[in-house]
Amino acid sequence: MTNAHAPNVRVAEFLDYSALLPKLSLLVTNGGYRTVSLALKAGVPIVASGRTEDRAEVVARVAWSGVGLQVSSTPPLAAELREAITRVLTEPSFRERAKLVSASLAAIDTPREVIAILDSLVTRSRRH
């Protein structure tokens, strides 16, 4: 389905974020942890608004870390979204910060880290 006012906007029931996110200039999200994590892995800046479940904390961290902006109103007001989107797209600091976080995430050898944690837990449990 195409939005008649914005030809580059699409609505879909399912998106393959790993394929889509690297192509985006910005992600607007309700602050779900997985979506935000995937955007940061791809180095994409974020505009986020969310208050349910863990979303308020995730959205606050988006703003705190400098990778994007938090939209406070619930539901988000169009003018507030427009202002946040414009700011994130025009101020390079958000994209730069998202790229730094992306590089930090890429530098983590997750399997090695998980094995090290599990090994330390096993070693600790054997001592007790």
Residue pairs with C-beta under 8 A, 6 or more apart in sequence:
1 10
1 11
2 9
2 10
3 9
3 10
3 11
17 35
17 38
17 39
18 38
21 27
21 38
21 39
21 41
21 42
21 44
22 42
22 43
22 44
24 39
24 42
24 44
25 44
25 45
25 89
26 44
26 45
26 46
26 47
26 85
26 88
26 89
27 35
27 36
27 39
27 44
27 45
27 46
27 47
27 68
28 46
28 47
28 48
28 81
28 85
29 35
29 36
29 39
29 46
29 47
29 48
29 50
30 48
30 49
30 50
30 55
31 48
31 49
31 50
31 55
31 56
31 58
31 59
31 62
32 50
32 55
32 58
33 54
33 55
33 58
36 46
36 48
36 58
36 62
39 45
39 46
39 98
40 46
40 67
40 98
40 101
40 102
40 105
41 102
41 105
41 106
42 102
43 95
43 98
43 99
43 101
43 102
43 103
44 98
45 67
45 68
45 88
45 94
45 95
45 97
45 98
46 62
46 67
46 68
46 69
46 88
46 98
47 68
47 69
47 71
47 81
47 84
47 85
47 88
48 55
48 58
48 59
48 62
48 63
48 68
48 69
48 70
48 71
49 59
49 70
49 71
49 72
49 73
49 74
49 75
49 76
49 81
50 56
50 58
50 59
51 74
59 70
60 70
62 68
62 69
62 70
63 69
63 70
65 97
65 101
66 93
66 94
66 97
67 94
67 97
67 98
67 101
68 88
68 94
68 98
69 84
69 87
69 88
69 94
71 77
71 80
71 81
71 84
72 80
73 80
87 94
88 94
88 95
